[in-house]
Amino acid sequence: MTDWSDDGGLGSGLGEPATSALAELATTSGRYYRLDRWLTNGRSRAKVAIVFEDSRRRGSSRRLVLKVTTPADPAGQLADPAGQLAEVLRHWQAYETAPAAFAAAHLARPVYEPRRLSDGSVLTFAEIAGDDIEGVEVLTVLLNAMLDGRPVPGCDPGTFARACGAIVGGILREWTGRPRIASAWFTVERFLRAHVHDQMAPGGRLHDLSRRYASDEIEIAGEPGALPNPFALARGAYFGDTPVIPALIGPSHGDVHTDNLLVRVRPAFDGSDYHLVDLACYEPDGPVTRDAVHLVLYVLARRMDVLSAAQQSVLLDALLAPEHADGKLLPGWLTDLIREIESASLAWLRNTGLQPEYRRQRLLSLCGCAMLYLGRTSTPRENLDWFMRLAARSAAAFMTATMPMRGGMR
């Protein structure tokens, strides 16, 4: 690499503001960057690349992840021109406040201070998750390979499910820490807001849908009677401003899905050697049931195509009551996935007596995450009715489990 113009096409792909910032780094810091490969999952508008960094001052080279987060890429929340820097800082906060051993083993370490670009975007660098880029694989690749009949050596369906359970269990044990109830109980509205954020507000992805469903109950095909409207529940119907949820909270990733998870595949598959990337939604006190539920629903949103209509209906019951998931009616890989993640969560709660609170909050997380997927353009249109049904069924199950304790609320 002789000068900044020899960047392998990095500058032309990033655009002028980022190109200017990299040229300035070359001048002021003696750091030059060349494109190795682009990374994209087809959902985010962020520009992400693997780059070679050549430091003239240190006389050394390495690979890094370069990311330009734009104002149009608000990590699934409402666009906020000032929000990109906050997302970057959440990555730093997640890494620096996590237990050192967990951060070193499982979190991508950010390097250098973030740089605000002239168009409001933010330029960041991070180390390669897992260090050896050819030694780890994105969980989505493993899932698709498994379901499409070309599995990665050492990763059969049972191994895949156990890896997901190990990730959820590891996050809870080693990062979230001991089970802890928030000092101030949550209202239902606040708990669901932690899932759907501001998506029901004007301009949000769920705004039009929430207005379309304005009543407290809805009729859904396949259900014997009316069900609670999840949007009404999120607006405060039924429970109002009464704090009824002893929320289990703690450090949480905030956006766990198979595109954000990598596991060791070489020299041998090791599901316990996992890495979490994209920490823009990190919360120091998030609802702990959210990450596990979001992971399962993300898998379903991407690969519902492998399930028949009858299996999709059975799946609703399995998600509402994982202990009763029927391996005879559902594909074995899916039953294993649900059971492994549930088992990991319950193991974290052992000897606390907090399992009833977990079960009720998990139902509400199912409702909130299902609503979230209703607003995502990446969710296949043919699956929207199923997610609406899940949201309503979960809302009904939560209310059935919670209302008797509230002295007969309507």
LOTORDO-967721 format. One record per residue (C-alpha): residue number from 1; residue in one letter; y, z, x. Coordinates in steps of 0.25 Angstrom, whole numbers, plus 5000, padded with zeros to 4 digits. Example, Ala and Ser with C-alpha at 12.3 -4.5 7.8 and 13.67 -1.06 7.14 Angstrom:
pase->1	torpa->a	v->4982	w->5031	u->5049
pase->2	torpa->s	v->4996	w->5029	u->5055
//
This chain:
pase->1	torpa->m	v->5000	w->5000	u->5000
pase->2	torpa->t	v->5013	w->4995	u->5007
pase->3	torpa->d	v->5024	w->4997	u->4997
pase->4	torpa->w	v->5026	w->5001	u->4982
pase->5	torpa->s	v->5025	w->4987	u->4977
pase->6	torpa->d	v->5010	w->4987	u->4981
pase->7	torpa->d	v->5006	w->4996	u->4969
pase->8	torpa->g	v->4995	w->4988	u->4963
pase->9	torpa->g	v->5002	w->4985	u->4950
pase->10	torpa->l	v->5005	w->5000	u->4948
pase->11	torpa->g	v->5020	w->4998	u->4946
pase->12	torpa->s	v->5019	w->4986	u->4937
pase->13	torpa->g	v->5010	w->4994	u->4928
pase->14	torpa->l	v->5018	w->5007	u->4927
pase->15	torpa->g	v->5031	w->5000	u->4924
pase->16	torpa->e	v->5045	w->5002	u->4931
pase->17	torpa->p	v->5048	w->5017	u->4929
pase->18	torpa->a	v->5035	w->5021	u->4936
pase->19	torpa->t	v->5036	w->5010	u->4946
pase->20	torpa->s	v->5050	w->5015	u->4951
pase->21	torpa->a	v->5045	w->5029	u->4952
pase->22	torpa->l	v->5033	w->5025	u->4960
pase->23	torpa->a	v->5042	w->5017	u->4969
pase->24	torpa->e	v->5051	w->5029	u->4971
pase->25	torpa->l	v->5039	w->5037	u->4975
pase->26	torpa->a	v->5035	w->5027	u->4985
pase->27	torpa->t	v->5049	w->5028	u->4991
pase->28	torpa->t	v->5051	w->5043	u->4990
pase->29	torpa->s	v->5038	w->5049	u->4992
pase->30	torpa->g	v->5030	w->5038	u->4999
pase->31	torpa->r	v->5020	w->5037	u->4988
pase->32	torpa->y	v->5015	w->5024	u->4984
pase->33	torpa->y	v->5006	w->5020	u->4972
pase->34	torpa->r	v->4996	w->5009	u->4970
pase->35	torpa->l	v->4988	w->5006	u->4957
pase->36	torpa->d	v->4973	w->5009	u->4957
pase->37	torpa->r	v->4971	w->5008	u->4942
pase->38	torpa->w	v->4977	w->5010	u->4929
pase->39	torpa->l	v->4971	w->5020	u->4919
pase->40	torpa->t	v->4972	w->5019	u->4904
pase->41	torpa->n	v->4965	w->5024	u->4892
pase->42	torpa->g	v->4972	w->5015	u->4882
pase->43	torpa->r	v->4979	w->5026	u->4875
pase->44	torpa->s	v->4990	w->5031	u->4884
pase->45	torpa->r	v->5003	w->5023	u->4887
pase->46	torpa->a	v->5004	w->5031	u->4900
pase->47	torpa->k	v->5002	w->5022	u->4913
pase->48	torpa->v	v->4991	w->5029	u->4921
pase->49	torpa->a	v->4986	w->5023	u->4934
pase->50	torpa->i	v->4977	w->5027	u->4946
pase->51	torpa->v	v->4985	w->5025	u->4959
pase->52	torpa->f	v->4984	w->5026	u->4974
pase->53	torpa->e	v->4995	w->5034	u->4980
pase->54	torpa->d	v->4998	w->5031	u->4994
pase->55	torpa->s	v->5007	w->5043	u->5000
pase->56	torpa->r	v->5014	w->5038	u->5013
pase->57	torpa->r	v->5019	w->5052	u->5016
pase->58	torpa->r	v->5005	w->5058	u->5016
pase->59	torpa->g	v->4998	w->5046	u->5021
pase->60	torpa->s	v->4988	w->5047	u->5010
pase->61	torpa->s	v->4983	w->5040	u->4997
pase->62	torpa->r	v->4976	w->5045	u->4984
pase->63	torpa->r	v->4974	w->5041	u->4970
pase->64	torpa->l	v->4982	w->5046	u->4958
pase->65	torpa->v	v->4984	w->5045	u->4943
pase->66	torpa->l	v->4998	w->5039	u->4940
pase->67	torpa->k	v->5003	w->5041	u->4926
pase->68	torpa->v	v->5016	w->5036	u->4919
pase->69	torpa->t	v->5017	w->5044	u->4906
pase->70	torpa->t	v->5027	w->5036	u->4897
pase->71	torpa->p	v->5035	w->5041	u->4885
pase->72	torpa->a	v->5026	w->5033	u->4876
pase->73	torpa->d	v->5014	w->5041	u->4881
pase->74	torpa->p	v->5015	w->5055	u->4875
pase->75	torpa->a	v->5000	w->5059	u->4876
pase->76	torpa->g	v->4998	w->5057	u->4862
pase->77	torpa->q	v->5010	w->5065	u->4857
pase->78	torpa->l	v->5024	w->5060	u->4851
pase->79	torpa->a	v->5032	w->5052	u->4861
pase->80	torpa->d	v->5041	w->5061	u->4869
pase->81	torpa->p	v->5050	w->5054	u->4880
pase->82	torpa->a	v->5051	w->5068	u->4887
pase->83	torpa->g	v->5036	w->5071	u->4885
pase->84	torpa->q	v->5030	w->5064	u->4897
pase->85	torpa->l	v->5034	w->5073	u->4907
pase->86	torpa->a	v->5029	w->5085	u->4899
pase->87	torpa->e	v->5016	w->5079	u->4899
pase->88	torpa->v	v->5016	w->5077	u->4914
pase->89	torpa->l	v->5020	w->5091	u->4915
pase->90	torpa->r	v->5008	w->5096	u->4906
pase->91	torpa->h	v->4999	w->5089	u->4916
pase->92	torpa->w	v->5005	w->5097	u->4927
pase->93	torpa->q	v->5004	w->5110	u->4919
pase->94	torpa->a	v->4990	w->5108	u->4915
pase->95	torpa->y	v->4985	w->5106	u->4930
pase->96	torpa->e	v->4994	w->5117	u->4936
pase->97	torpa->t	v->4990	w->5128	u->4925
pase->98	torpa->a	v->4975	w->5125	u->4924
pase->99	torpa->p	v->4966	w->5134	u->4932
pase->100	torpa->a	v->4966	w->5128	u->4946
pase->101	torpa->a	v->4951	w->5125	u->4947
pase->102	torpa->f	v->4951	w->5118	u->4933
pase->103	torpa->a	v->4964	w->5109	u->4937
pase->104	torpa->a	v->4958	w->5105	u->4950
pase->105	torpa->a	v->4945	w->5101	u->4944
pase->106	torpa->h	v->4949	w->5095	u->4931
pase->107	torpa->l	v->4963	w->5091	u->4930
pase->108	torpa->a	v->4970	w->5080	u->4936
pase->109	torpa->r	v->4981	w->5085	u->4945
pase->110	torpa->p	v->4995	w->5079	u->4944
pase->111	torpa->v	v->5002	w->5076	u->4957
pase->112	torpa->y	v->5017	w->5074	u->4959
pase->113	torpa->e	v->5028	w->5078	u->4950
pase->114	torpa->p	v->5029	w->5069	u->4937
pase->115	torpa->r	v->5040	w->5058	u->4938
pase->116	torpa->r	v->5049	w->5055	u->4926
pase->117	torpa->l	v->5051	w->5040	u->4926
pase->118	torpa->s	v->5064	w->5032	u->4921
pase->119	torpa->d	v->5057	w->5028	u->4907
pase->120	torpa->g	v->5053	w->5043	u->4904
pase->121	torpa->s	v->5039	w->5041	u->4909
pase->122	torpa->v	v->5032	w->5051	u->4919
pase->123	torpa->l	v->5025	w->5047	u->4931
pase->124	torpa->t	v->5014	w->5056	u->4936
pase->125	torpa->f	v->5002	w->5057	u->4946
pase->126	torpa->a	v->4989	w->5064	u->4946
pase->127	torpa->e	v->4977	w->5065	u->4954
pase->128	torpa->i	v->4964	w->5058	u->4951
pase->129	torpa->a	v->4956	w->5066	u->4941
pase->130	torpa->g	v->4943	w->5069	u->4948
pase->131	torpa->d	v->4949	w->5064	u->4961
pase->132	torpa->d	v->4938	w->5053	u->4963
pase->133	torpa->i	v->4942	w->5042	u->4952
pase->134	torpa->e	v->4929	w->5036	u->4952
pase->135	torpa->g	v->4922	w->5049	u->4951
pase->136	torpa->v	v->4927	w->5053	u->4937
pase->137	torpa->e	v->4927	w->5045	u->4924
pase->138	torpa->v	v->4935	w->5046	u->4911
pase->139	torpa->l	v->4927	w->5052	u->4900
pase->140	torpa->t	v->4930	w->5041	u->4891
pase->141	torpa->v	v->4923	w->5031	u->4900
pase->142	torpa->l	v->4911	w->5040	u->4900
pase->143	torpa->l	v->4911	w->5041	u->4885
pase->144	torpa->n	v->4912	w->5026	u->4882
pase->145	torpa->a	v->4901	w->5023	u->4893
pase->146	torpa->m	v->4892	w->5033	u->4886
pase->147	torpa->l	v->4894	w->5028	u->4872
pase->148	torpa->d	v->4894	w->5013	u->4876
pase->149	torpa->g	v->4880	w->5015	u->4884
pase->150	torpa->r	v->4885	w->5014	u->4898
pase->151	torpa->p	v->4886	w->5029	u->4902
pase->152	torpa->v	v->4890	w->5034	u->4916
pase->153	torpa->p	v->4879	w->5039	u->4924
pase->154	torpa->g	v->4876	w->5054	u->4921
pase->155	torpa->c	v->4885	w->5054	u->4909
pase->156	torpa->d	v->4876	w->5053	u->4896
pase->157	torpa->p	v->4881	w->5058	u->4883
pase->158	torpa->g	v->4877	w->5072	u->4885
pase->159	torpa->t	v->4883	w->5073	u->4898
pase->160	torpa->f	v->4896	w->5067	u->4892
pase->161	torpa->a	v->4897	w->5077	u->4881
pase->162	torpa->r	v->4894	w->5089	u->4891
pase->163	torpa->a	v->4905	w->5083	u->4900
pase->164	torpa->c	v->4915	w->5084	u->4888
pase->165	torpa->g	v->4910	w->5098	u->4885
pase->166	torpa->a	v->4912	w->5102	u->4900
pase->167	torpa->i	v->4927	w->5097	u->4900
pase->168	torpa->v	v->4930	w->5104	u->4887
pase->169	torpa->g	v->4923	w->5117	u->4892
pase->170	torpa->g	v->4930	w->5116	u->4905
pase->171	torpa->i	v->4944	w->5114	u->4899
pase->172	torpa->l	v->4942	w->5126	u->4891
pase->173	torpa->r	v->4935	w->5135	u->4901
pase->174	torpa->e	v->4943	w->5131	u->4914
pase->175	torpa->w	v->4956	w->5127	u->4908
pase->176	torpa->t	v->4959	w->5133	u->4895
pase->177	torpa->g	v->4953	w->5146	u->4899
pase->178	torpa->r	v->4949	w->5157	u->4891
pase->179	torpa->p	v->4950	w->5155	u->4876
pase->180	torpa->r	v->4964	w->5160	u->4871
pase->181	torpa->i	v->4970	w->5161	u->4857
pase->182	torpa->a	v->4985	w->5158	u->4856
pase->183	torpa->s	v->4994	w->5170	u->4855
pase->184	torpa->a	v->5001	w->5164	u->4843
pase->185	torpa->w	v->4991	w->5157	u->4833
pase->186	torpa->f	v->4993	w->5143	u->4829
pase->187	torpa->t	v->4996	w->5137	u->4816
pase->188	torpa->v	v->4987	w->5125	u->4812
pase->189	torpa->e	v->4999	w->5116	u->4813
pase->190	torpa->r	v->5002	w->5120	u->4827
pase->191	torpa->f	v->4987	w->5119	u->4831
pase->192	torpa->l	v->4986	w->5105	u->4826
pase->193	torpa->r	v->4999	w->5101	u->4832
pase->194	torpa->a	v->4993	w->5104	u->4846
pase->195	torpa->h	v->4984	w->5093	u->4843
pase->196	torpa->v	v->4992	w->5082	u->4836
pase->197	torpa->h	v->5005	w->5086	u->4842
pase->198	torpa->d	v->5017	w->5079	u->4836
pase->199	torpa->q	v->5009	w->5068	u->4830
pase->200	torpa->m	v->5012	w->5071	u->4816
pase->201	torpa->a	v->5027	w->5071	u->4818
pase->202	torpa->p	v->5036	w->5058	u->4816
pase->203	torpa->g	v->5032	w->5048	u->4827
pase->204	torpa->g	v->5018	w->5055	u->4829
pase->205	torpa->r	v->5005	w->5047	u->4828
pase->206	torpa->l	v->5001	w->5056	u->4816
pase->207	torpa->h	v->5014	w->5056	u->4809
pase->208	torpa->d	v->5011	w->5045	u->4799
pase->209	torpa->l	v->4997	w->5049	u->4796
pase->210	torpa->s	v->5001	w->5064	u->4794
pase->211	torpa->r	v->5012	w->5059	u->4784
pase->212	torpa->r	v->5001	w->5050	u->4777
pase->213	torpa->y	v->4993	w->5063	u->4775
pase->214	torpa->a	v->5003	w->5072	u->4769
pase->215	torpa->s	v->4994	w->5081	u->4759
pase->216	torpa->d	v->4986	w->5093	u->4763
pase->217	torpa->e	v->4973	w->5086	u->4760
pase->218	torpa->i	v->4967	w->5072	u->4763
pase->219	torpa->e	v->4955	w->5065	u->4757
pase->220	torpa->i	v->4946	w->5058	u->4768
pase->221	torpa->a	v->4935	w->5049	u->4766
pase->222	torpa->g	v->4921	w->5055	u->4768
pase->223	torpa->e	v->4926	w->5069	u->4764
pase->224	torpa->p	v->4922	w->5076	u->4751
pase->225	torpa->g	v->4936	w->5081	u->4748
pase->226	torpa->a	v->4950	w->5082	u->4753
pase->227	torpa->l	v->4952	w->5088	u->4767
pase->228	torpa->p	v->4964	w->5095	u->4773
pase->229	torpa->n	v->4974	w->5085	u->4779
pase->230	torpa->p	v->4975	w->5087	u->4794
pase->231	torpa->f	v->4989	w->5083	u->4794
pase->232	torpa->a	v->4993	w->5093	u->4784
pase->233	torpa->l	v->4986	w->5104	u->4792
pase->234	torpa->a	v->4994	w->5100	u->4804
pase->235	torpa->r	v->5007	w->5100	u->4796
pase->236	torpa->g	v->5004	w->5115	u->4792
pase->237	torpa->a	v->4997	w->5113	u->4779
pase->238	torpa->y	v->4987	w->5124	u->4775
pase->239	torpa->f	v->4990	w->5134	u->4786
pase->240	torpa->g	v->5005	w->5132	u->4787
pase->241	torpa->d	v->5012	w->5140	u->4798
pase->242	torpa->t	v->5001	w->5151	u->4798
pase->243	torpa->p	v->4995	w->5153	u->4812
pase->244	torpa->v	v->4980	w->5152	u->4809
pase->245	torpa->i	v->4975	w->5147	u->4823
pase->246	torpa->p	v->4972	w->5157	u->4834
pase->247	torpa->a	v->4973	w->5145	u->4843
pase->248	torpa->l	v->4964	w->5144	u->4856
pase->249	torpa->i	v->4973	w->5138	u->4866
pase->250	torpa->g	v->4974	w->5136	u->4881
pase->251	torpa->p	v->4976	w->5125	u->4891
pase->252	torpa->s	v->4971	w->5112	u->4886
pase->253	torpa->h	v->4972	w->5097	u->4890
pase->254	torpa->g	v->4977	w->5093	u->4877
pase->255	torpa->d	v->4971	w->5079	u->4877
pase->256	torpa->v	v->4957	w->5079	u->4881
pase->257	torpa->h	v->4950	w->5066	u->4879
pase->258	torpa->t	v->4940	w->5057	u->4887
pase->259	torpa->d	v->4951	w->5049	u->4893
pase->260	torpa->n	v->4957	w->5062	u->4899
pase->261	torpa->l	v->4944	w->5067	u->4905
pase->262	torpa->l	v->4936	w->5062	u->4917
pase->263	torpa->v	v->4923	w->5067	u->4922
pase->264	torpa->r	v->4915	w->5066	u->4936
pase->265	torpa->v	v->4905	w->5054	u->4935
pase->266	torpa->r	v->4903	w->5052	u->4950
pase->267	torpa->p	v->4895	w->5055	u->4958
pase->268	torpa->a	v->4889	w->5061	u->4946
pase->269	torpa->f	v->4893	w->5064	u->4932
pase->270	torpa->d	v->4899	w->5078	u->4931
pase->271	torpa->g	v->4905	w->5082	u->4917
pase->272	torpa->s	v->4911	w->5095	u->4923
pase->273	torpa->d	v->4919	w->5088	u->4933
pase->274	torpa->y	v->4930	w->5083	u->4923
pase->275	torpa->h	v->4945	w->5080	u->4924
pase->276	torpa->l	v->4956	w->5080	u->4913
pase->277	torpa->v	v->4967	w->5070	u->4915
pase->278	torpa->d	v->4980	w->5068	u->4907
pase->279	torpa->l	v->4985	w->5082	u->4905
pase->280	torpa->a	v->4998	w->5078	u->4897
pase->281	torpa->c	v->4994	w->5086	u->4885
pase->282	torpa->y	v->4990	w->5099	u->4892
pase->283	torpa->e	v->4993	w->5111	u->4885
pase->284	torpa->p	v->4993	w->5125	u->4890
pase->285	torpa->d	v->4990	w->5131	u->4877
pase->286	torpa->g	v->4983	w->5120	u->4868
pase->287	torpa->p	v->4973	w->5122	u->4858
pase->288	torpa->v	v->4959	w->5122	u->4865
pase->289	torpa->t	v->4951	w->5116	u->4854
pase->290	torpa->r	v->4960	w->5103	u->4856
pase->291	torpa->d	v->4954	w->5097	u->4869
pase->292	torpa->a	v->4940	w->5097	u->4865
pase->293	torpa->v	v->4942	w->5092	u->4851
pase->294	torpa->h	v->4951	w->5081	u->4856
pase->295	torpa->l	v->4941	w->5076	u->4866
pase->296	torpa->v	v->4930	w->5075	u->4856
pase->297	torpa->l	v->4939	w->5067	u->4846
pase->298	torpa->y	v->4944	w->5058	u->4857
pase->299	torpa->v	v->4929	w->5054	u->4860
pase->300	torpa->l	v->4927	w->5051	u->4845
pase->301	torpa->a	v->4940	w->5043	u->4844
pase->302	torpa->r	v->4936	w->5034	u->4855
pase->303	torpa->r	v->4921	w->5033	u->4852
pase->304	torpa->m	v->4920	w->5034	u->4837
pase->305	torpa->d	v->4914	w->5020	u->4837
pase->306	torpa->v	v->4900	w->5025	u->4841
pase->307	torpa->l	v->4899	w->5034	u->4828
pase->308	torpa->s	v->4895	w->5029	u->4815
pase->309	torpa->a	v->4902	w->5033	u->4802
pase->310	torpa->a	v->4892	w->5043	u->4799
pase->311	torpa->q	v->4892	w->5049	u->4813
pase->312	torpa->q	v->4907	w->5050	u->4812
pase->313	torpa->s	v->4906	w->5058	u->4799
pase->314	torpa->v	v->4896	w->5067	u->4805
pase->315	torpa->l	v->4905	w->5069	u->4817
pase->316	torpa->l	v->4915	w->5076	u->4809
pase->317	torpa->d	v->4906	w->5087	u->4806
pase->318	torpa->a	v->4902	w->5088	u->4821
pase->319	torpa->l	v->4916	w->5089	u->4825
pase->320	torpa->l	v->4919	w->5100	u->4815
pase->321	torpa->a	v->4907	w->5108	u->4818
pase->322	torpa->p	v->4902	w->5104	u->4832
pase->323	torpa->e	v->4891	w->5114	u->4832
pase->324	torpa->h	v->4884	w->5106	u->4821
pase->325	torpa->a	v->4886	w->5092	u->4827
pase->326	torpa->d	v->4874	w->5085	u->4823
pase->327	torpa->g	v->4868	w->5077	u->4835
pase->328	torpa->k	v->4859	w->5069	u->4826
pase->329	torpa->l	v->4870	w->5063	u->4818
pase->330	torpa->l	v->4880	w->5061	u->4830
pase->331	torpa->p	v->4878	w->5054	u->4843
pase->332	torpa->g	v->4873	w->5063	u->4853
pase->333	torpa->w	v->4884	w->5061	u->4863
pase->334	torpa->l	v->4894	w->5065	u->4852
pase->335	torpa->t	v->4887	w->5078	u->4847
pase->336	torpa->d	v->4885	w->5082	u->4862
pase->337	torpa->l	v->4900	w->5080	u->4864
pase->338	torpa->i	v->4904	w->5088	u->4852
pase->339	torpa->r	v->4894	w->5099	u->4856
pase->340	torpa->e	v->4898	w->5100	u->4871
pase->341	torpa->i	v->4913	w->5101	u->4868
pase->342	torpa->e	v->4911	w->5112	u->4857
pase->343	torpa->s	v->4901	w->5119	u->4866
pase->344	torpa->a	v->4911	w->5119	u->4878
pase->345	torpa->s	v->4922	w->5125	u->4869
pase->346	torpa->l	v->4913	w->5136	u->4863
pase->347	torpa->a	v->4909	w->5140	u->4877
pase->348	torpa->w	v->4923	w->5142	u->4880
pase->349	torpa->l	v->4925	w->5151	u->4869
pase->350	torpa->r	v->4912	w->5160	u->4872
pase->351	torpa->n	v->4914	w->5175	u->4871
pase->352	torpa->t	v->4928	w->5173	u->4864
pase->353	torpa->g	v->4924	w->5173	u->4849
pase->354	torpa->l	v->4934	w->5162	u->4847
pase->355	torpa->q	v->4925	w->5152	u->4842
pase->356	torpa->p	v->4930	w->5152	u->4828
pase->357	torpa->e	v->4944	w->5150	u->4832
pase->358	torpa->y	v->4939	w->5138	u->4841
pase->359	torpa->r	v->4931	w->5132	u->4830
pase->360	torpa->r	v->4943	w->5132	u->4820
pase->361	torpa->q	v->4953	w->5127	u->4830
pase->362	torpa->r	v->4943	w->5116	u->4835
pase->363	torpa->l	v->4943	w->5111	u->4820
pase->364	torpa->l	v->4958	w->5110	u->4820
pase->365	torpa->s	v->4958	w->5103	u->4834
pase->366	torpa->l	v->4949	w->5093	u->4827
pase->367	torpa->c	v->4959	w->5091	u->4816
pase->368	torpa->g	v->4971	w->5090	u->4826
pase->369	torpa->c	v->4964	w->5080	u->4836
pase->370	torpa->a	v->4958	w->5072	u->4825
pase->371	torpa->m	v->4973	w->5070	u->4820
pase->372	torpa->l	v->4977	w->5067	u->4834
pase->373	torpa->y	v->4967	w->5055	u->4834
pase->374	torpa->l	v->4972	w->5050	u->4821
pase->375	torpa->g	v->4985	w->5047	u->4827
pase->376	torpa->r	v->4980	w->5040	u->4840
pase->377	torpa->t	v->4980	w->5025	u->4841
pase->378	torpa->s	v->4968	w->5026	u->4850
pase->379	torpa->t	v->4960	w->5031	u->4838
pase->380	torpa->p	v->4952	w->5020	u->4832
pase->381	torpa->r	v->4957	w->5017	u->4818
pase->382	torpa->e	v->4943	w->5018	u->4812
pase->383	torpa->n	v->4942	w->5032	u->4817
pase->384	torpa->l	v->4955	w->5037	u->4810
pase->385	torpa->d	v->4948	w->5041	u->4797
pase->386	torpa->w	v->4938	w->5049	u->4805
pase->387	torpa->f	v->4948	w->5057	u->4813
pase->388	torpa->m	v->4956	w->5060	u->4800
pase->389	torpa->r	v->4943	w->5065	u->4793
pase->390	torpa->l	v->4941	w->5074	u->4806
pase->391	torpa->a	v->4955	w->5080	u->4805
pase->392	torpa->a	v->4953	w->5083	u->4790
pase->393	torpa->r	v->4939	w->5089	u->4792
pase->394	torpa->s	v->4944	w->5097	u->4804
pase->395	torpa->a	v->4956	w->5102	u->4796
pase->396	torpa->a	v->4947	w->5106	u->4784
pase->397	torpa->a	v->4937	w->5113	u->4793
pase->398	torpa->f	v->4948	w->5121	u->4800
pase->399	torpa->m	v->4954	w->5125	u->4787
pase->400	torpa->t	v->4941	w->5130	u->4782
pase->401	torpa->a	v->4938	w->5138	u->4794
pase->402	torpa->t	v->4952	w->5144	u->4795
pase->403	torpa->m	v->4957	w->5146	u->4780
pase->404	torpa->p	v->4948	w->5157	u->4777
pase->405	torpa->m	v->4954	w->5166	u->4788
pase->406	torpa->r	v->4968	w->5163	u->4782
pase->407	torpa->g	v->4965	w->5170	u->4769
pase->408	torpa->g	v->4963	w->5158	u->4760
pase->409	torpa->m	v->4974	w->5149	u->4764
pase->410	torpa->r	v->4974	w->5136	u->4756
//
